[in-house]
Amino acid sequence: MATSTIACLEQEKSSLLRFLAGLSQDGGISKSWGNGTDCCVWEGITCSGDGVVIEVSLASKGLKGQISPSLGDLTSLSHLNLSYNSLSGVFPEELMSPSSITVLDVSFNHLKGHLQELNSSVSDRPLHVLNISSNRFIGELTSITWEKMRNLVTINASNNSFTGQIPSSFCISSPSFAVLDLGYNQFFGSIPPGIGKCSNLRILKAGHNNINGTLPDDIFSATSLEYLSFPVNRLQGTIDDALMMKLSNLVFLHLGGNRFSGKIPDSIGQLKRLEELHMGHNNISGELPSSLGDSTNLVIINLHVNKITGELAKVNFSNIPNLKILDLSANYFTGTIPESIYSCSNLTWLGLSFNKLHGQLTEKIENVKSLTFISLSHNNFTNITRALYILKRLRKLNTVLIGGNFMHEAMPEDEAFAGLENIQVLGINDCALTGKIPNWLSKLKKLELLLLRNNKLSGPIPTWINSLNFLRYVDISNNSLTGVIPTSLTKMPMLKSDKNSVHMDQIVFQMPFFLPPSLHYRTSTAVPKMLNLGNNKFTGAIPMEIGDLKELLSLNLSFNNLNGEIPQSLSNLRNLMTLDLSSNHLTGEIPSTLENLHFLSKFNVSYNDLKGPVPIGGQFSTFLSSSFAGNPKLCSPMLVHHCNLAEAALSSPFSTKEYVDKVMFIIAFSLFFVIGVLYDQTILSRYFLLNRLR
C-alpha cells in the first residue's frame, strides 16, 4: 500500500526491478511491478510521504530465485519481509549493513551458506528484529556481528545448521534484548555466562542442539524469563532449589531429553505463573514434591521416563484445576491413582503407564469428561471388566491403552459396552487374557489401531473384521488363535485402499504416542499399516486374496502352521517393507516376482520346507542368509547349497524355455566363433606357407 503523494524515486524503482530480475518465479508480482507505474503503489511496497521506500513485504508470495543485493540500496528501508517463500542462494551481506533496517524476516526459505560477519569498523546497526529461521545456514554466529546490534530485541535463528558455541555478547551489547531462539541447530559447548545480564530477556530457546554442562547460576538472574527451553541436549547436574524460585515469572519450562539428576526442586510450587513443566527423559529421582500442587496454573505436567518414586497421592491435584495433560509414565510410582486427579475436569491426556501402580479404576474417573487419551498399561491393575464398564462412560475417549495389567483374567465377552464407539486406538495387550476375540469389538466402527498381542486368546479370527472400515493396524500376535486365515481379513477397506482415509477423524496426539519397538507418533495416520498374525496356530494356505491388501507396509504370518506355497499375489503389495513368513510349513519355491517389492527391507522365510533357487534381483541382494535358514532345499550363492544349471534356470525371470533357448544360442554362437577362428587360422597358415615356398 502506498502512503506517499509523490512518485517513488527512479533509483529506488531500479533497485526493486533488479530484485525482481533475480527471481526465477515472481509469484505474479511482476503484473503489479510495471516499469511505467509508481513503485509506491506496487504490491508489497510501502513508501513514506516523500516517495521513499520504507517497507518491502512479500511473505508467502511463491518467490523463487536469489535475493538481489540491490535491496540494500533502499537507504530508508526499515522493514523487509521475504518469509515463507522458496528463495535460495546466500544471504546478501548488503542487507545486514544498511543503517535503516529495523525488522528483517527471511524465515522459511532455502537460503544457505554463512551469515556474513560485519566489519568491526562498521557503526552500530538499528536492527530490532532478525528472523532467519528455517533455512540452511551454516557456520558460527560470531560475537563481532552482534556487538554492532545494540538495539536488538529478537533473534530467531532456529532450524538451521549453525555450529560453534552460543555467542556470549547478546545481553552485553543489547540492553533491550528479549527473545533468543537457537533451537534445532548444531551448537555445542556450554551455555555461556552472561545470560543473567539480560534483564529484559523473556524467551530463551536452544533445544535440539549438542549443548552440554550445567545450567549456569547466572541464568537464574534473568528474572524476566517467561519461557526457558533447552530440550534434547546434553545438559546435566541438579536444579538448585534456591535459584529456581528466582524465576518467578516463568510460564514455560522445558528441560526434557537431557541428563538432569536429583529431585524436582520444592520451590517449583512458588512459580505461580507456571503453565507447562516438561522434564521428561532425564534421570530425575526422589518423590514428587507436594508443592507441585501449589503451581495452580499448570496446564501440562510432563515427567515421563525418569526415576521418580513414591505415591502420587503426595500431590493434591485438585488444586490444579486447569491441568489438561498429565504424563508420569515410565517411572517407579507406587500405590493407587489418587482421587484428586479425577477432580481435574479439564484433563484430556492421562499417561500413567509403566509404573508400579495397583488397584482398580473407580467411578470417579467419570468426572473427567474431557478425557480423550488414557494410558494405564504395564502396571498391576485388576478387574478388566470393571475398567471397561467405567471407561465406556467417557464419551470423548479416542485412545485407550490398558495392556500389561489384569494378568490371566478373562477377556470380557459382554456385548453391553455401548459407549466405546468413539475409540480409535485400543490396546489390551500383554495381559495373558483367556477367551476369544470379543464380538463387542465389532461395534467400534471408528477403530484404527487394535493391539491384542501377547494374550492367550483362542478360536478363529471373526468374520466381521472387515466391517471395521478404518482399521489399519492389527496386532494379534502371540496368542492361541486357530483356523484358517479368513478371506474377510483380506477385504479390510483401509488395507486395500486409502480412499477411506478421506473420511477419517485423524487423531493429533497432544503428546507423542508410543508403539514398540521404540517409535513415537504424533498422529494416528502416521502409524504404518500393519497386519501381525505371528505366533498363533493358524492352519491352511495363505489366501491368494492377501495380494489385495495393497496398502500394507508390514505383514507377519510367522510361527504358525501354514502350508502350501507362497502366493504369487504377494508381489502386488508394492508398499510392503516387512514380510515375515518364517517357521511355518510352506513348500514350493520363493516367487521370483517378489523382486518387484522395491521397498522391502526385512524378509524372512526361514524354517519352512521351501526349495529351489533364491531370487537374486531387487532387494534380495541385501538380505542375510539367516532369512532363508532351515530350508535345506533352497539354493543360492550365499547358502551352503549352491544352484546347478537347471536350478539357476528356474531362478531366471524368463521361462525355462526362454532360458534354454538363450543357453542354446550362447553355445551355438560360441561353437561358430571357435570354428571361425580355427578356419581363419588354417587359411592364414596356408597363405604364409605358400609365400615361403615362392
N, C-alpha and C positions, 0 to 999 in steps of 0.2 A: 504494500500500500504506500502510495506517495504522500508525503506530508508537506512537500515544497510547492511553492508557486512559481519557482524558477526552474527551467530545464537543467538537467544534470550536466556537469562539465564533460566535454568531449574526451578529456584524458581519462576520466573515471569510466565513461562508456567503453572506451577502448580496453581498459583493464578487464572489465566484465566480459567483453566479447572474446578476449584472449582466453579467459577461463572457460567460456563456452566452447571455444575451438579445441580445447584439450580434452573434451569429453567424447567418448565413443557412442554413448547414448545419453541424450539430454532429458529424457522423460517428458518431452513435449514443451519444455520451457522456451525453446527457440521460436515457437509461434508468438510468444509474448515479447521476446527479446529481439525486436526488429531494428534494423540499422537506422531507419528513418524516424524512430519514435524516441520519446524522452525516457531515459533509463530509470527515472524515478517512478514510472508507472509500470515497470516490468514486474512480472511475477516474482515474489520473494525479495524484492528490493525496497528498502525504506530510505528516504533522504531527509535531511534536515531542511529547515526553511530556506536556506541559501543554496539548495540544489546539490549538496554533498552527500554521498552515500554513507549512511551510518549503520546500516544493518543488511546482511545477506542471510536470509532464512530459507533454506531449500531442503529441509528434512523430509525424508520419505518420498522423494521425487523420482526414484528409479534411475538415479545418475550412475553412469559407469565411465571409467577412464581415470585420468590423473588430475590432481589438483594443481592448477597453474599457479606459479609464484606471483603472477600478476595481481592476485588479490591483495598481496602485500603493498601494492601501490595505492590502495584506497586509504589515504592518510588519515581519514576521520572515521574509519570503520571501527565500531565498538562491539557489535555483536555479529558473530559468524557461526551459523548452524548448518552443518552439512551431514548431520547424523542420519542413520538408517538409510544408507544408500549402498552402492557397490563400488565405491571409489577405491582405487588401488595405487600402487607405487609408494614412493617415500612422501613423508610429510614435509612440505617446503619450510625451510628454515625461516624464510621471509615472514611466515605467519606467526612465528614466536617473537619476532623482533619489533613489530610495529609498536609505537608508543601510544596507540589509541585503543587497541582491542582489550575489552574487559571480560567478555564472555566468548569462549571458544569451544565449540562442541563438534567433534568429528567422530563420535562414537558409532559403533555398529557399522563399520566399513571393512575394507580389506587392506588397509594401509600397513606398510611393513618397514623394516629397517630400524635404524637407531633414531631416537629422538635427539635432534641436534642440540648440542650444548651451546649455550650463549657465551659469547666472548666476555671475559672478565672486565673489559673496558666499557661494556655496554651499560648505559644508565639503567636505573630501576624501571621495571615494567609495571603497567597499571592492571595487569591481568587479575581478575577476581575469581573466575570460574574456568577450569580446564577439564574437559571431559574427553578423554582419548580411549575410553574403554571399548572392549570387544573389537580389537583389531589384531594385528600380527606384529606389533612392535617387539624389538629385542634389545639387548644391551642393558646398560645400567642407567638409573636415574641419578645423575651426578648432582652433587650439592651445589656446584657453582651456579647452575641454572636457577635453582630455587632461591638462592641468596639474592637474586635480582628481582624476585617476585614478592615484594614486601606488602602487597595488597591482597595476596591470595586468601581466598576463603574456602574454596573447594577444589580438590583434585580427585578425579576418578580415573585411575589407570588400570582398573581391573580387567581380567580376562584378556591378557596379552601374554608375552613370553619374556618379560623383563627379568633380569638376573641381578646378582650382586646383593649388597646389603641395602636395607631401607635407609634412605638419607636421614641424617640427624638434624638437618637445618630448617625443616619446615616451620617448627614452632619458633625458633630463634629469629628467623627472618620475617615471619608474618604474625604479628600480634593478634590479628583478627581470624587466624586460621581456625576453621570449624569442622571441615569434613575431609577425611582421607580414606580412600578406598583403593587398596592394592591387592585385593583378592584374586585368586586364580592366576598366579604368575609363578615364577621360579626363584623368588627371593630366598636368600639363605642367611645364615648368621643369626645373631640375637636381635631382640628388639632394642633399638638404640636408646640410650639415655637422653633425656631432654623432653620427652613427651609431656611430662608434668608441667613444663613451662607453657604449654598450650592452654592458657586459662579459658579460652573460648571453645576448645575442642569438644564437639558434641558427638561426632561419629568417627570411630576408628575401626576399620575393617581390613584385615590382611589374612583372611582364611585361604586354605588350599595353596600353601606355599611350602617351603622347607625350613621354616624358621625354628630355631632351637633355643635352648636355655630356659630361663625362668621369666616370669612377668617382673620387670624391674619395679622397684619400690616407687620410683617417681611417677609411674603411670597412674598410681592412685592419688596423685596430687592434681590430676586433671579432673577436678571435681565437677566440671560441667558435663562430663561424659554421660551420654544417654544410651549410646549404642557401642558396645565393646565386643568385637567378634574376631576370634583367631582360630576357627575350627580347622581340623585336618592339617596340623603342623607337627612339630616335634617338641613342643613345649613340655616342661616337666616341673617338678617341685610341688610344694604345697601353696595354698592360697591363704595368706595371712589374715587372721580374723580381725585384727585391729585395723588393718589397712582397708579391708573390703568395705567397712562401714563408712569410709570417707566418700565412696561413690554413691552418695545419697540420691543423685538424680538419675541413676541407671534405670533404663526401661528394658533393655535387651542385653543379655549376657550369653555369649556363645563361645564356649571353650571346648566343645566336643571334639573327639578324634585326636586327642593328644596323649600325653603320658603323665598327667597330673595325678598326684597321690594324696594321701592324708584324708582328712574329713571335709565335708562341706562346712564352711565356717558358720558358727552360730549367728554371726552378725548378719547373715542373709536376711533374717527377719526384719532388720532395720531398713532394708531397701524398699520403702513403702511404695515407690513408683514402679517397681519391677513387674514386668508383664510376661517376659519369656526367660526361662532358665534352661539352657542347653549345656549339659556337661556329660553327655553320653560318650561311650567308648574311651574311657580313661581307666585309671587304677584307683579310683576313689574307694575308700573303705570306711569302716565305722558305721554308726547308725545315722538315720535321718535326724537332723536337729528338729526338735519340736517347734523351734522358732520359725520354721518354714511356713507354718500356718499363719504367721503374722504378716507375711507378704500378701496382703489381702487382694491385691490387684493382679495376681498371677493368672495368666491365661494358659500358658504352656509350661509344663514341668517335664523335661526330658533327661532322664538319668540312666537310660538303658546301657547295658553292657559295662558294668562296674563290679565292685566287690562289696557293695553296701549290705549290711546285715541288720538284724533286729526286726521288730514288728512295725508294720505300717501304722498301727493304732497310736503310735507316739505322736503323730501329726494329726491335728484336728482339721481335716479337710473342709469341714462345714464353714470355716472362716474364710474360705476361698471361693466365693460364690460365682466368680467369672471363669473358673477353670474349665477349659474346653478339651485340652489334651494332657493326659497323664500317662507317661511311658516309663515304667520302672522295670521293664523286662530284663532278663539275663543278669540278675543279681542273686543275693542269698537271703532274701526276705523270708521270714517265718511267720507263723500264726495264721490268722484268718483275714479276710478282706474286711477292713473296718467299715462300719455302717456309715461313718461320717462321709465316706466317698459318695455314697448314694444320695447325699444331700446336695451334691454339685449338679444342679438341674440342667446346667448348660453343657455338661460333659458330652463330647461327641466321640472321643477316642480313649479307650481304656486298654492299656497294654501291661499285663502282669505276668506274661509267660516266662518260663524258665526260671522259676524261683522255687521255694520250698513251702508254699502256702498250702493250706488244707481246709477241710470243711465243705460246706455245701452253699450254693447260692441261696440267697433269701429273697423274699418277695419285695423287699425294699428297693431292689435294683429297678423296679418299675417306675420309681420316681425320676430316673434318669431318662426321660422320654426322648431326649435329643440324641441318644447314643446311636451311632452308625457303625462303629468298629469296636469289637471286643476280642481280645486275645488272652485267654487264660491257660494256654497249652503248657504242658510239661510242668505241672505242679502235682499235688496229691488230692485234688478234689474228688468227691464221690457223688453218686446218685445222678447219673446222666439223664434219667427220665425227668427228674425234678428240674434239672438245669434247663432242659429244652422246653418244658412247660412254662418256666418263668421267662426265658428269653423270647418266646414267641409273642409275649405281650409288648415287646419293644418294637413298635411298628416301623421305625426308621432304620433298624439294623440291616446292613447290607453285607457285613463281614463277620462271621463267627468262627473263631479258631479255638477249639476246646480239646484238641488232641493231647495225648500224653497224660491223661487223667482216667478216672473211672475204670481202673485196671480190672480186667476179667469180668466186667459186668456184661449184661446182655444188651444188644442193640435194641432200642425201643422200636416196637412194631406198631404201636398205637397210631392210627391214622388221624388222630384228633389234633394234630399240630397245625391247625389253621392259624396263621399269623406269621409264619415264616416265609410267606410268599415273596417278600422283597429281598430275600437272601441271594446274594450273587457269589459270595465266596464262603464255602463251608468246609471246615477241616475237623474231622473226627478220626484222626489217625493215631497210630502208636498207642492204642488202648487195650489191645488183646481182646476186643469185644467179640462175643459169640453171636450167633444168629445169622440172618440173611440181610442182603441189601434191602432196606425197608421201602415199602410202596409209597410212604408219605413223601419220599424224595421226589416222586413224580409230580407233586404239586408245586415244586419250587421252579416256576416257569421262567424266572429270571436268572437261574443258576448258571454261572460261567465256569467256576473252578470247584471241583469236587475232590477232596482228599480223604480216602478211606484206607490208606495203606497201613500195613503192619497191624492188622487185626486178625481175628480167627473166623471171619465171615465165610459161610458156606453157601451151597446152592448155585444156581446159574445167574448170569447177568440178565436182569429183567428186560423184557422186550420193549418196555416203554422208554428205554434210554434215549431213543431218537426223537421223542416228543419234547425233549428239553432243547428248544431251538437255539439257545445261546451257550450251551455247554461246549467248552473249548479246551478244557484241561481236566483230564480224568486220570487219577492215580489210585487204582485199587490193587496195587501190587502187594505181595507178601500176605496173602490170605489163603483160604482153602476153597476158593470158588471152583465149580466144576461145570461140566457140559462143554458144548462146542461154542466157538465164538459166534454169537448170533449175527445174522445179516442186518438186524436193526442197528447194530453198533456201526456198521459201515454206511449208515444213512443219516448220521448225525449232521444236521444242517451246517453248523459252524465249521466242521472239519471238511465238508465238501466244497463250500464256497464262502467267501467273505461278504456276500451280498447282505446277509442278515445283520452284519455289524452296523449298518446304517441306522438300524432301529434300536441299537443297544444303548442302555444308560451307563455310560462309562464311569467307573469309579476313579476319582482322582484322590489317592490316599493323602491324608494330611501329613503323614509321616511315612517313611519308606516301609514297604510291606515285604517281609522276608519269606523266601521259599528256598528249600535245600537245592543244591549243596551249599551255597552261600551267596545267593543272589537277592538283591533288593529291587523292588519295583515301585514306581510312583503311580502307575495306573494299572488297572486290571487288564486292559487290552495289550499291555506290553509283555504280559506273561506268554511264553511260547505255547502254541497249540500242541498238546501232548496227549498220548494215549499209552498208559503204562499198565499192562496186564501181567507183568512178570511175577514169577514165583507163586503160581497157583497150581491148579490141577486140571487145566483146560485140556480137552482132547479134540481129536478130529483134525481136519486140514485147515490151513489158513485160507479163509474165503477169498476167492478171486476178486470179490467186490471191494476188498480193502483198498484196492487201487483207486477207488472213487474218492478217497479222503485226501484230496489234492492239496489241502491247506495244512496238513500235518507237518510239524517240524521234528517231532520225536515219536518213535514207535518202539515199544519194548514188549516183546512176547516171550522173553527168556524164562527158563526154568519152569516149563510146563510139560505136557505130554502130547504135544502137537506132532502130527505125522504128515506124510505126503510131501510134495515138492514145494519149493519156494515159488510162489506165483509170479509169473512174468509181469503181472499188473503192478507190482511194487515199483516198477520203473516209471510209472505215471506220477509218483509222488515227488515231483521235481523240486519241492521246497525242503525235502527231508534232510535233516542234519545228523540225526542219530537213528540207527537201526540196529536193534539187538534181538536176534533170533536164537541165541545160544542155549545150550542144554535142553534140547528137545529131541525128537526122533525124526527129524526131517531127512528126506532122501533126495536122490537126483542130483542135478548139477546146480551150481550158482549161476543164475541167468546172466549172460553177458550184457543184457540190456541195462543192468544196474549201473553200468559205467556211465549212463546218462544222468545219474544223480550227482550233479556237479557241486552241490553244497554239502554232500555227505562227509562229515568229519570223524564220526565214530561208527564203526561197523563191526559186528561180532556175530559169527555163525559157529563158534567153537562148540565142540561136543554135541555133534549130530551124527548122521551117517551119510554125509554128502560125498559125492565122487566127482571125478573129472578135473579139468583144469580150472584154476582160479583166474578170473578175469584180470587183465593187467593194464587196461586203459583207465582213463578218468582218474577218480580218487583212489582207485585200488592200489596204485603205486605207492600210496602214502600209508597204507595200513600195515601194522606189525603182524608177524607170523602168528602171534598169540590170538589174533582174530579168527584164525582158522584151525586152531589146535583141536585135537580129539576127533579129527576126521581123517583117518589113515588112508582113505581112498582119494583124497584130494591131492592134486599135484601142482607144483609151481616152482620156479627157480628159487623162491625164498623158503620153500618147505623141504623136508627130508626127501620126499618123493618128488623127483623131477619128472616132467612130462615127456613122453616119447613123441614121435612124429604124428601118430594117429590122434593122441590126446591133444597135442598142440593144435591140430586142425580143428578140433572141436572148440577150442578157445578163441578161434578167429571170429571176427564179426561177420565173416562171409559164411555161406552154407558150405557143407562138406564138399559138395560137387564143385562149387566155385574154387574152394581151396585146392582140391585135387587137380582141377584144370590149370590153376596157376602153377602148381608144382610141376605138372607135366610140361607146361610151356617153358618153365625155367630149365628143366632137364633137357628138353629138345633144343632150346636156344644154346645151352652150354655145349651140347653134343655137336651141333652145327658149327659153333665157334671153334671148338677143338679141331674138327675135321678141316675147317677152312684154314686154320693156322698150319696144320700138317701139310695140306695141299700146297699152300704158298711156299712153305719151306722146301718141299720137293721140287717145285718148279724152279725156284731160285737156285737150288743146288745144281740142277741140271744146266741152268744158264751159265753159272760160273765155271762148271766143268767143261762145257763146250768152248768157252772163251779161252780156257787154259790150253785145250787141245789145239786150238787155232794158233 
